[in-house]
Amino acid sequence: MEPKDELIQEKPNSRDYYCCGHSLDEINDHWYDNHMFTFPKKYAAHNDLMVSLFSGKIQHLDIKKLNLDSLEILTILGYYHFYIDPNNDGCDKAIKYFEKGINLNCVDSIVGMGMYYHIWVSKDRTGDLSIKYLLDAFNLGEKSVCTALGHNYSKKGDFANMEKYYLIASDAGDRYAMCLLGSYYKKNKEYEKMETIYEKGVDLNCEKYMHSYCESCMYELGKYHKNITKDFSLMSYYSIMAIKQFNNTESMLLLGSYYKEMNEMKLAIKYYQKAKELKDPRAMVELGDYYRSIKSYDEMNNNYLMAIETGYYHVSEPCDRLAEFYKDNKVKLFSLLLKVTEKSDVVTKTIDELKKDPKVCKVVGKINISKKYRMIEECPICYDRKFVILPFTCSHLFCVDCYVDIKECEETRNKKCPVCRDF
C-alpha cells in the first residue's frame, strides 16, 4: 500500500461530490463551467494539493504544514474555503486568506475576492463589491475576469458595460462569453453581430480542449439559418458538425423538425431516433406522434411511456397525448400508466382520476386480490411473469395487459376464456 499523505485525511466512504479532475486543465474545465474562472498555469505546481482539496474528501487540513508565504497557496485556500467549505466559518476564512494575499499585492487573490462576491450573491446583492475587486484585477492586466464582469453588469442592467467586457473576453478566446453575447444579440435581433460571434466560437473548436460552448455556437448557427436566413444548406452544415463532434441532441431535433416540415419522414425519423438513443424525451414524443399517424399504436405507446419514464419536466405532454388517445378506453390507459416505474405527480394524479371510473375500479379490485394472494405466474398469452388476475370463473390467470386486450374483444365476441373457452 502507498503511504498516506500526512497533510490530507480522507473521510471514510465519502461521496466524491466535488471531484473536478486530476490535472490543471481538467480542474479549469470544471471551475470555468461552474464559476467562469480558471487557475493560471503556474498553479500546476500545486496540482496534487488542488485535486485533494477540491475533491470534497477533506476531513482535516493541517494548515501548519502549508507554506503560507506562497501567494498561490493563499489563493487556493481562499477558493477551497468558500467553495468546498462554505459552512463552519468557511466564508470568513476565505476572506481572511484573500485579504492576506491582497495585502501582498497578489492579483490572483484580488480575483478570488471578486469571484467570492460574484458567486455568493447573498454577500453582495448589488454586485458592487464583486465589480470593485474584478475591476481592480482587470486594471492590473487580468483579462480572465471579463466574463464575470460582464455577467455582473448584466444583472445590474448595464448592457453597455456588459457588452464591452464580453467582447474583451471573446477576443481573448472565451467561448462562454461568446455564447452569452450571442444570446444577447439574438434577443435584440442583432443577427449579423450574433452570427459573427457564434462563428468565432465555432472557429475556436480546432483547439485542443473543446468545450460545450463550441457545441452551443454550432447549434445556434444551425437554428439561425433554419429560422432566419432560410439557408438550409448552412443549417445542415452546422447541425451535422455539432452532431458529429458532440452528439448534440438539440441539433438532431432541429434536423428532425426540418425534415418533418419538408415531409421527408424517413430522414426526420433518423434524427429523432438518434436523439432517442441519447435519452432525449422530446424525440420520444415526436416518434410517438409519428407512430400514431401511421397507426402503429404499440410503438406509439412505447415511445410516450419512455418519455414519461425519463422524468421529462414536461411529462404532462406525453401523458396528455395518451389520455387524449385513450379517452374512450380508460382501462387501457390505466394499464399503460401502471407500467411507469417512477411515477411523477402528473402520472399519479392521472391514475387516481382513472380509478374513479367503474371499469377501472373493477380492474383495480382484481389486481388487489392478485397481490394479496401473491398470484405471480406466467401469463399464457404473453409469457411474462408478473401479478396476474382472474377474469373468468375458471382458474386461468392473465396479466393486466392481456386482460385489457381480452376485455376489448368482449365487445364483439363471447365473453370466454381464450385458453379453455369457459365463461
WORA-V788587 format. One line per field, one symbol per residue. psi: psi as a letter, one per 40 degrees, with the letter a starting at -180 (. if undefined). burial: + if it has 24 or more other ideal C-beta (glycine too) atoms within 12 Angstrom, else -. A space follows every 10 residues. Layout:
# WORA-V788587
psi->???
burial->???
This chain:
# WORA-V788587
psi->iiiihddhhi hhfiigdehe ieiddddddd ddddefiihi deeddfdddd dddeeeehdh hgddeigeeh dddddddddd deddfdaffd dddddddddd dddefhdddd dddddddddg ddegdeeddd ddddddddee egeeeddddd dddddeegdd dddddddddd deehdddddd dddddddefg dddddddddd dddeeeidhi iedddddddd ddddddddef gddddddddd dddddefhdd dddddddddd defgdddddd dddddddefh dddddddddd dddefgdddd ddddddddde fhefdddddd dddddfdegd ddddddddeh dghidddddd ddddeehddd dddddddddd ddefghahhe deeihahiig eieaehiiid dddddddded deiigihede ei.
burial->-------+-- -------+-+ ---++-++++ ++--++++++ --+--++-++ +++++-++-- +--------- ++++++++++ +++++----+ +-++++++-+ ++---+++++ ++++++++++ ---+--+-++ +-++++++-- -+++++++++ ++++------ +++-++++++ -+++++++++ ++++++---- --+++-++++ ++-++----- ++++++++++ ++++++---- -+-+++-+++ +++--+-+++ ++++++++++ ----+--+++ ++++++---+ ++++++++++ ++-------+ +-++++++++ -+--+-+++- +++-++--++ ++++++++++ ---+-++--+ +--++---++ --++-++--+ ----+---+- +----+++++ ++---+++++ +++++++--- ------++-- ---
